[in-house]
Amino acid sequence: MGMGYCLMCGMLREVNRGVCAQCATDEYERTRRKRRLERRAAARAKKTGR
């Protein structure tokens, strides 16, 4: 981890693979929420036979 500009927010921060910890956490939460909703929808569709 070194200092550099984050590729997502453009701020000068400590970055890991070009992304700061704040953006990485936000992106992880966003994808986690999306996957959870997709799994629920798939389970509901399977349950109702659609």
Secondary structure as UniProt FT lines:
FT   STRAND          2..5
FT   TURN            7..9
FT   STRAND          12..16
FT   TURN            17..18
FT   STRAND          19..20
FT   HELIX           21..48
//
